[in-house]
Structures are given as C-alpha cells and as structure tokens.
C-alpha cells in the first residue's frame, strides 16, 4: 500500500472542503440551515 495513493485523495478532499463552502454559501444552497 502506498501512502501517496491514500494521501492524494485526502489532500484533494481537503482542498475541496476548504474551497467548496464559500461558493455554495453565496449560492444559498449548502449550509444555510446550519448557522
């Protein structure tokens, strides 16, 4: 098992999680229920 293969998707998910919230919140279709 290569750690890089596991780290790549994890890092990508981290980047997406860090870059995703701002856009959806502006759209008003993601964490509107969560204050």
Buried (B, 14 or more C-beta within 10 A) or exposed (E): EEEEEEEEEEEEEEEEEEEEEEEEEEEEEBEEEEE
